[in-house]
Amino acid sequence: MRIALINENSQAAKNAAIEAALKKVVTPMGHQVDNYGMYGKEGESQLTYVQNGILAAILLNSGAADYVVTGCGTGEGAMLALNSFPGVLCGHVVDPSDGFMFAQINDGNAVSMPFAKGFGWGAELNLTFEKLFGFGSGNGYPADRVVPEQRNKKILDAVRAHTLKDLITCLKGIDRELVRGAVAGEHFAELFFAHAKDENIIAYVRELLG
């Protein structure tokens, strides 16, 4: 699995700590991590939590990433932004049980975490990556609810397929500079074009970047 890490501007200073915690857990599992920033460097392109949603949607729908880990101060704003787009199912994950149950019951492809609220001394030890990535996903939970929970996920996917437009249509309806800013990160081009698979989205991003 290729996991993309995205930090919004208010939490950019924590990017390195989050990346280290994420890699420590998922690299031994055979997953790769691509860090799209923000990196906490002076003068770098800014990412708001709304742009986190735009960037996550581009990465997931293009196949450049299989999963997105993101967040903001509380995790709420980024979660709402990501869930505004087709092809993205983002959970709000605060503790290990959230991570485990989101993976098993909701079987999404993104999580948003609170990187300010309650993020004090030793907070990186509480990041929930082991329970999130260490037990597969979509298996249902608890054991006596496996069948209905898996059925409910399929129902949710079918509903979302009818209520959300295709990604390029969505992006073309948004302010162009807002979208351009979401893909203006220092390492976006080298990571995205190396791994993206959807030719229509690739072409759109090339045109967007000029």
Short mmCIF file of the C-alpha atoms (twelve columns), coordinates in Angstrom:
data_MODEL
# 
_entry.id   MODEL 
# 
loop_
_atom_site.group_PDB 
_atom_site.id 
_atom_site.type_symbol 
_atom_site.label_atom_id 
_atom_site.label_alt_id 
_atom_site.label_comp_id 
_atom_site.label_asym_id 
_atom_site.label_seq_id 
_atom_site.Cartn_x 
_atom_site.Cartn_y 
_atom_site.Cartn_z 
_atom_site.pdbx_PDB_model_num 
ATOM 1   C CA . MET A 1   0.000   0.000   0.000   1 
ATOM 2   C CA . ARG A 2   1.191   3.515   -0.805  1 
ATOM 3   C CA . ILE A 3   0.229   5.916   1.994   1 
ATOM 4   C CA . ALA A 4   0.282   9.678   1.455   1 
ATOM 5   C CA . LEU A 5   0.886   11.981  4.421   1 
ATOM 6   C CA . ILE A 6   -0.563  15.503  4.181   1 
ATOM 7   C CA . ASN A 7   -0.243  18.209  6.843   1 
ATOM 8   C CA . GLU A 8   -2.157  21.473  6.733   1 
ATOM 9   C CA . ASN A 9   -0.427  24.776  7.441   1 
ATOM 10  C CA . SER A 10  -1.322  25.130  11.129  1 
ATOM 11  C CA . GLN A 11  0.253   21.749  11.926  1 
ATOM 12  C CA . ALA A 12  3.177   21.810  9.485   1 
ATOM 13  C CA . ALA A 13  5.775   21.887  12.269  1 
ATOM 14  C CA . LYS A 14  4.680   18.399  13.346  1 
ATOM 15  C CA . ASN A 15  5.136   16.836  9.907   1 
ATOM 16  C CA . ALA A 16  8.492   15.202  10.612  1 
ATOM 17  C CA . ALA A 17  7.310   13.685  13.902  1 
ATOM 18  C CA . ILE A 18  4.135   12.322  12.300  1 
ATOM 19  C CA . GLU A 19  6.060   10.923  9.337   1 
ATOM 20  C CA . ALA A 20  8.537   9.181   11.645  1 
ATOM 21  C CA . ALA A 21  5.734   7.632   13.746  1 
ATOM 22  C CA . LEU A 22  3.864   6.505   10.631  1 
ATOM 23  C CA . LYS A 23  6.920   4.970   8.954   1 
ATOM 24  C CA . LYS A 24  7.964   3.178   12.137  1 
ATOM 25  C CA . VAL A 25  4.669   1.281   12.103  1 
ATOM 26  C CA . VAL A 26  3.874   0.750   8.419   1 
ATOM 27  C CA . THR A 27  7.288   0.225   6.809   1 
ATOM 28  C CA . PRO A 28  7.751   -3.197  8.486   1 
ATOM 29  C CA . MET A 29  4.275   -4.089  7.156   1 
ATOM 30  C CA . GLY A 30  5.539   -3.523  3.608   1 
ATOM 31  C CA . HIS A 31  3.768   -0.193  3.033   1 
ATOM 32  C CA . GLN A 32  5.388   2.903   1.484   1 
ATOM 33  C CA . VAL A 33  4.934   6.457   2.739   1 
ATOM 34  C CA . ASP A 34  4.993   9.511   0.464   1 
ATOM 35  C CA . ASN A 35  5.225   12.765  2.395   1 
ATOM 36  C CA . TYR A 36  3.429   15.566  0.527   1 
ATOM 37  C CA . GLY A 37  4.048   18.116  3.288   1 
ATOM 38  C CA . MET A 38  3.610   20.676  4.507   1 
ATOM 39  C CA . TYR A 39  7.098   20.244  5.915   1 
ATOM 40  C CA . GLY A 40  7.285   23.242  8.237   1 
ATOM 41  C CA . LYS A 41  9.801   25.071  6.050   1 
ATOM 42  C CA . GLU A 42  9.827   28.830  5.788   1 
ATOM 43  C CA . GLY A 43  8.287   30.102  2.573   1 
ATOM 44  C CA . GLU A 44  6.760   26.807  1.396   1 
ATOM 45  C CA . SER A 45  3.415   26.663  -0.398  1 
ATOM 46  C CA . GLN A 46  0.542   26.766  2.058   1 
ATOM 47  C CA . LEU A 47  -2.059  24.000  2.423   1 
ATOM 48  C CA . THR A 48  -5.305  24.745  4.225   1 
ATOM 49  C CA . TYR A 49  -7.460  21.902  5.472   1 
ATOM 50  C CA . VAL A 50  -9.772  22.516  2.504   1 
ATOM 51  C CA . GLN A 51  -6.819  22.026  0.165   1 
ATOM 52  C CA . ASN A 52  -5.973  18.845  2.064   1 
ATOM 53  C CA . GLY A 53  -9.290  17.543  0.733   1 
ATOM 54  C CA . ILE A 54  -8.496  18.588  -2.836  1 
ATOM 55  C CA . LEU A 55  -5.018  17.066  -2.732  1 
ATOM 56  C CA . ALA A 56  -6.226  13.841  -1.099  1 
ATOM 57  C CA . ALA A 57  -8.938  13.438  -3.746  1 
ATOM 58  C CA . ILE A 58  -6.430  13.906  -6.559  1 
ATOM 59  C CA . LEU A 59  -4.025  11.383  -5.050  1 
ATOM 60  C CA . LEU A 60  -6.635  8.715   -4.301  1 
ATOM 61  C CA . ASN A 61  -8.630  9.010   -7.509  1 
ATOM 62  C CA . SER A 62  -5.528  9.030   -9.692  1 
ATOM 63  C CA . GLY A 63  -4.015  5.990   -7.992  1 
ATOM 64  C CA . ALA A 64  -0.977  7.988   -6.843  1 
ATOM 65  C CA . ALA A 65  -1.886  6.895   -3.303  1 
ATOM 66  C CA . ASP A 66  -3.922  4.040   -1.872  1 
ATOM 67  C CA . TYR A 67  -4.487  5.724   1.474   1 
ATOM 68  C CA . VAL A 68  -4.190  9.227   2.920   1 
ATOM 69  C CA . VAL A 69  -3.237  10.183  6.465   1 
ATOM 70  C CA . THR A 70  -4.010  13.802  7.208   1 
ATOM 71  C CA . GLY A 71  -5.385  16.042  9.921   1 
ATOM 72  C CA . CYS A 72  -5.669  19.545  11.277  1 
ATOM 73  C CA . GLY A 73  -5.998  21.075  14.722  1 
ATOM 74  C CA . THR A 74  -9.016  18.993  15.726  1 
ATOM 75  C CA . GLY A 75  -9.142  16.673  12.724  1 
ATOM 76  C CA . GLU A 76  -12.742 17.698  12.047  1 
ATOM 77  C CA . GLY A 77  -12.150 20.237  9.271   1 
ATOM 78  C CA . ALA A 78  -9.844  18.009  7.252   1 
ATOM 79  C CA . MET A 79  -12.236 15.081  7.640   1 
ATOM 80  C CA . LEU A 80  -15.129 17.173  6.305   1 
ATOM 81  C CA . ALA A 81  -13.024 18.492  3.422   1 
ATOM 82  C CA . LEU A 82  -11.887 15.017  2.341   1 
ATOM 83  C CA . ASN A 83  -15.405 13.617  2.507   1 
ATOM 84  C CA . SER A 84  -16.588 16.357  0.129   1 
ATOM 85  C CA . PHE A 85  -15.021 14.497  -2.811  1 
ATOM 86  C CA . PRO A 86  -15.804 11.306  -4.738  1 
ATOM 87  C CA . GLY A 87  -13.527 8.353   -4.216  1 
ATOM 88  C CA . VAL A 88  -12.613 9.439   -0.688  1 
ATOM 89  C CA . LEU A 89  -14.005 7.932   2.513   1 
ATOM 90  C CA . CYS A 90  -12.321 9.587   5.483   1 
ATOM 91  C CA . GLY A 91  -12.714 8.742   9.149   1 
ATOM 92  C CA . HIS A 92  -12.011 10.930  12.170  1 
ATOM 93  C CA . VAL A 93  -9.538  8.956   14.243  1 
ATOM 94  C CA . VAL A 94  -8.547  10.022  17.750  1 
ATOM 95  C CA . ASP A 95  -7.509  6.820   19.522  1 
ATOM 96  C CA . PRO A 96  -6.515  3.237   18.644  1 
ATOM 97  C CA . SER A 97  -10.059 1.885   18.891  1 
ATOM 98  C CA . ASP A 98  -11.219 4.533   16.389  1 
ATOM 99  C CA . GLY A 99  -8.514  3.402   13.978  1 
ATOM 100 C CA . PHE A 100 -9.296  -0.290  14.327  1 
ATOM 101 C CA . MET A 101 -13.059 0.067   14.014  1 
ATOM 102 C CA . PHE A 102 -12.882 2.525   11.122  1 
ATOM 103 C CA . ALA A 103 -10.681 0.082   9.207   1 
ATOM 104 C CA . GLN A 104 -12.775 -2.975  9.969   1 
ATOM 105 C CA . ILE A 105 -16.300 -1.512  9.825   1 
ATOM 106 C CA . ASN A 106 -16.130 1.457   7.454   1 
ATOM 107 C CA . ASP A 107 -13.200 0.269   5.300   1 
ATOM 108 C CA . GLY A 108 -12.268 3.786   4.184   1 
ATOM 109 C CA . ASN A 109 -9.178  5.067   2.406   1 
ATOM 110 C CA . ALA A 110 -8.272  8.113   4.497   1 
ATOM 111 C CA . VAL A 111 -8.109  9.284   8.081   1 
ATOM 112 C CA . SER A 112 -8.009  12.700  9.679   1 
ATOM 113 C CA . MET A 113 -6.399  13.105  13.092  1 
ATOM 114 C CA . PRO A 114 -6.259  15.910  15.674  1 
ATOM 115 C CA . PHE A 115 -2.709  17.236  15.585  1 
ATOM 116 C CA . ALA A 116 -3.271  20.110  18.042  1 
ATOM 117 C CA . LYS A 117 -6.106  19.170  20.398  1 
ATOM 118 C CA . GLY A 118 -4.662  16.942  23.091  1 
ATOM 119 C CA . PHE A 119 -1.330  16.717  21.250  1 
ATOM 120 C CA . GLY A 120 1.010   17.342  24.154  1 
ATOM 121 C CA . TRP A 121 4.181   15.751  25.483  1 
ATOM 122 C CA . GLY A 122 4.670   12.232  24.089  1 
ATOM 123 C CA . ALA A 123 1.677   12.623  21.780  1 
ATOM 124 C CA . GLU A 124 3.418   10.809  18.935  1 
ATOM 125 C CA . LEU A 125 3.189   7.663   21.082  1 
ATOM 126 C CA . ASN A 126 -0.596  7.871   20.913  1 
ATOM 127 C CA . LEU A 127 -0.865  8.022   17.119  1 
ATOM 128 C CA . THR A 128 -3.067  5.149   16.070  1 
ATOM 129 C CA . PHE A 129 -1.270  3.706   13.061  1 
ATOM 130 C CA . GLU A 130 -0.768  0.154   14.364  1 
ATOM 131 C CA . LYS A 131 -4.477  -0.481  14.939  1 
ATOM 132 C CA . LEU A 132 -5.351  1.320   11.723  1 
ATOM 133 C CA . PHE A 133 -3.046  -0.564  9.354   1 
ATOM 134 C CA . GLY A 134 -2.054  -3.697  11.241  1 
ATOM 135 C CA . PHE A 135 -5.165  -5.870  10.933  1 
ATOM 136 C CA . GLY A 136 -6.371  -5.538  7.355   1 
ATOM 137 C CA . SER A 137 -9.620  -3.732  6.627   1 
ATOM 138 C CA . GLY A 138 -13.244 -4.363  5.779   1 
ATOM 139 C CA . ASN A 139 -13.425 -7.499  7.902   1 
ATOM 140 C CA . GLY A 140 -16.414 -6.287  9.896   1 
ATOM 141 C CA . TYR A 141 -16.636 -5.819  13.661  1 
ATOM 142 C CA . PRO A 142 -17.657 -7.174  16.123  1 
ATOM 143 C CA . ALA A 143 -17.726 -10.836 15.125  1 
ATOM 144 C CA . ASP A 144 -21.497 -11.169 15.413  1 
ATOM 145 C CA . ARG A 145 -21.984 -8.105  13.162  1 
ATOM 146 C CA . VAL A 146 -19.606 -9.006  10.315  1 
ATOM 147 C CA . VAL A 147 -22.237 -9.735  7.656   1 
ATOM 148 C CA . PRO A 148 -24.492 -6.707  8.257   1 
ATOM 149 C CA . GLU A 149 -21.531 -4.333  8.631   1 
ATOM 150 C CA . GLN A 150 -20.013 -5.506  5.346   1 
ATOM 151 C CA . ARG A 151 -23.435 -5.157  3.705   1 
ATOM 152 C CA . ASN A 152 -23.837 -1.631  5.068   1 
ATOM 153 C CA . LYS A 153 -20.460 -0.603  3.611   1 
ATOM 154 C CA . LYS A 154 -21.572 -1.772  0.144   1 
ATOM 155 C CA . ILE A 155 -24.798 0.187   0.541   1 
ATOM 156 C CA . LEU A 156 -22.848 3.297   1.516   1 
ATOM 157 C CA . ASP A 157 -20.563 2.925   -1.510  1 
ATOM 158 C CA . ALA A 158 -23.580 2.640   -3.807  1 
ATOM 159 C CA . VAL A 159 -25.206 5.746   -2.302  1 
ATOM 160 C CA . ARG A 160 -22.001 7.780   -2.659  1 
ATOM 161 C CA . ALA A 161 -21.640 6.692   -6.288  1 
ATOM 162 C CA . HIS A 162 -24.959 8.421   -7.033  1 
ATOM 163 C CA . THR A 163 -24.505 11.525  -4.895  1 
ATOM 164 C CA . LEU A 164 -20.965 12.593  -5.839  1 
ATOM 165 C CA . LYS A 165 -19.805 13.778  -9.276  1 
ATOM 166 C CA . ASP A 166 -16.645 12.547  -10.948 1 
ATOM 167 C CA . LEU A 167 -13.504 14.216  -9.597  1 
ATOM 168 C CA . ILE A 168 -12.491 16.321  -12.599 1 
ATOM 169 C CA . THR A 169 -15.991 17.803  -12.824 1 
ATOM 170 C CA . CYS A 170 -15.764 18.652  -9.121  1 
ATOM 171 C CA . LEU A 171 -12.335 20.243  -9.459  1 
ATOM 172 C CA . LYS A 172 -13.305 22.342  -12.482 1 
ATOM 173 C CA . GLY A 173 -16.140 23.847  -10.447 1 
ATOM 174 C CA . ILE A 174 -13.762 25.024  -7.702  1 
ATOM 175 C CA . ASP A 175 -11.693 28.206  -7.790  1 
ATOM 176 C CA . ARG A 176 -8.712  27.334  -9.995  1 
ATOM 177 C CA . GLU A 177 -6.129  29.006  -7.777  1 
ATOM 178 C CA . LEU A 178 -7.395  27.085  -4.750  1 
ATOM 179 C CA . VAL A 179 -6.907  23.813  -6.637  1 
ATOM 180 C CA . ARG A 180 -3.539  24.911  -8.039  1 
ATOM 181 C CA . GLY A 181 -2.384  25.757  -4.525  1 
ATOM 182 C CA . ALA A 182 -3.245  22.245  -3.363  1 
ATOM 183 C CA . VAL A 183 -0.741  20.757  -5.827  1 
ATOM 184 C CA . ALA A 184 1.975   23.376  -5.429  1 
ATOM 185 C CA . GLY A 185 3.969   21.525  -2.786  1 
ATOM 186 C CA . GLU A 186 7.727   21.165  -3.088  1 
ATOM 187 C CA . HIS A 187 7.673   17.434  -3.843  1 
ATOM 188 C CA . PHE A 188 4.185   17.077  -5.340  1 
ATOM 189 C CA . ALA A 189 5.232   16.679  -8.980  1 
ATOM 190 C CA . GLU A 190 7.977   14.131  -8.358  1 
ATOM 191 C CA . LEU A 191 5.752   11.976  -6.147  1 
ATOM 192 C CA . PHE A 192 2.498   12.337  -8.074  1 
ATOM 193 C CA . PHE A 193 3.737   11.754  -11.614 1 
ATOM 194 C CA . ALA A 194 5.833   8.791   -10.509 1 
ATOM 195 C CA . HIS A 195 2.851   6.917   -9.092  1 
ATOM 196 C CA . ALA A 196 -0.419  8.257   -10.571 1 
ATOM 197 C CA . LYS A 197 -2.250  5.854   -12.899 1 
ATOM 198 C CA . ASP A 198 -5.407  7.622   -14.122 1 
ATOM 199 C CA . GLU A 199 -4.491  9.282   -17.418 1 
ATOM 200 C CA . ASN A 200 -7.368  11.769  -17.341 1 
ATOM 201 C CA . ILE A 201 -6.406  13.070  -13.908 1 
ATOM 202 C CA . ILE A 202 -2.725  13.112  -14.848 1 
ATOM 203 C CA . ALA A 203 -3.540  15.202  -17.926 1 
ATOM 204 C CA . TYR A 204 -5.715  17.545  -15.876 1 
ATOM 205 C CA . VAL A 205 -2.959  18.065  -13.290 1 
ATOM 206 C CA . ARG A 206 -0.344  18.705  -16.008 1 
ATOM 207 C CA . GLU A 207 -2.600  21.336  -17.545 1 
ATOM 208 C CA . LEU A 208 -3.289  22.833  -14.117 1 
ATOM 209 C CA . LEU A 209 0.411   23.118  -13.350 1 
ATOM 210 C CA . GLY A 210 1.120   24.580  -16.792 1 
# 
